[in-house]
């Protein structure tokens, strides 16, 4: 009984998805439209580029809010910076 219900549900969902795709009038690439598939791949490539560009922009913005980690035994000690004026020793 469960197998029959699962089969019926999967058939119902597959019929609806196929019906929705055909009823919207979306261009579907096939052998009669060889340029359509190339154009759709190009549009997908451009969309992926913009998605990556925005993610990188937001990531760089969030990078500004990072602070240095606290010292711990696994990292080497921090080196103190010395000013250039302290390095120059006047000649006598």
Phi and psi in degrees as a GROMACS rama.xvg file:
@    title "Ramachandran Plot"
@    xaxis  label "Phi"
@    yaxis  label "Psi"
@TYPE xy
-67.433  -37.935  UNK-2
-63.6956  -40.9291  UNK-3
-64.3376  -41.3407  UNK-4
-66.8387  -39.7914  UNK-5
-64.4214  -43.555  UNK-6
-63.6942  -41.5961  UNK-7
-64.9257  -42.1145  UNK-8
-65.1901  -43.3625  UNK-9
-65.9323  -37.2204  UNK-10
-66.3903  -40.9566  UNK-11
-62.9317  -45.0348  UNK-12
-67.8629  -38.7198  UNK-13
-68.7981  -35.7367  UNK-14
-67.0573  -39.1479  UNK-15
-68.0963  -41.9296  UNK-16
-66.7844  -38.5231  UNK-17
-67.8603  -37.4515  UNK-18
-68.1454  -37.5926  UNK-19
-66.3982  -40.2886  UNK-20
-66.2075  -36.5738  UNK-21
-79.5779  -30.5452  UNK-22
-77.4897  -21.9258  UNK-23
-78.0367  -17.3114  UNK-24
77.1551  22.4716  UNK-25
-68.4586  143.653  UNK-26
-71.6296  122.813  UNK-27
-111.373  122.215  UNK-28
-67.9763  133.616  UNK-29
-148.531  -170.868  UNK-30
-69.2804  -17.1727  UNK-31
-84.6505  -16.2996  UNK-32
-124.071  75.8985  UNK-33
-67.7433  -28.99  UNK-34
-78.8491  -19.7096  UNK-35
-66.9847  -42.836  UNK-36
-64.1349  -39.4341  UNK-37
-65.2251  -41.7916  UNK-38
-65.4757  -40.0205  UNK-39
-66.77  -37.9451  UNK-40
-65.3174  -38.4113  UNK-41
-63.924  -42.4784  UNK-42
-65.0565  -39.9002  UNK-43
-64.4242  -38.199  UNK-44
-64.0017  -42.799  UNK-45
-66.1436  -40.8725  UNK-46
-62.7612  -40.719  UNK-47
-65.3791  -37.7123  UNK-48
-60.7787  -46.618  UNK-49
-66.8091  -35.4448  UNK-50
-62.4565  -46.4721  UNK-51
-64.9387  -39.2694  UNK-52
-62.4428  -43.615  UNK-53
-68.9574  -39.276  UNK-54
-63.1369  -42.0688  UNK-55
-65.4878  -39.7082  UNK-56
-63.087  -44.9788  UNK-57
-67.1301  -38.7159  UNK-58
-63.2822  -42.431  UNK-59
-65.4444  -35.5082  UNK-60
-64.9656  -41.1539  UNK-61
-70.2742  -26.0118  UNK-62
-62.3011  -28.2701  UNK-63
-66.2881  -23.0345  UNK-64
-89.7753  -0.846246  UNK-65
-74.546  147.671  UNK-66
-120.404  159.894  UNK-67
-64.9213  146.811  UNK-68
-72.2128  154.948  UNK-69
-70.4014  154.074  UNK-70
-64.6609  142.925  UNK-71
-144.491  167.439  UNK-72
-68.8558  -14.9932  UNK-73
-86.2433  -16.9324  UNK-74
-105.174  149.087  UNK-75
-68.3715  158.02  UNK-76
-65.7883  150.986  UNK-77
-74.3807  141.428  UNK-78
-91.3467  131.392  UNK-79
-78.8105  139.524  UNK-80
-82.8835  145.153  UNK-81
-113.116  135.054  UNK-82
-70.0596  151.319  UNK-83
-63.1812  -32.7098  UNK-84
-66.8227  -26.5644  UNK-85
-77.498  -24.1651  UNK-86
-79.4985  -30.9696  UNK-87
-79.7079  119.632  UNK-88
-106.661  124.683  UNK-89
-67.6014  143.634  UNK-90
-81.8921  143.392  UNK-91
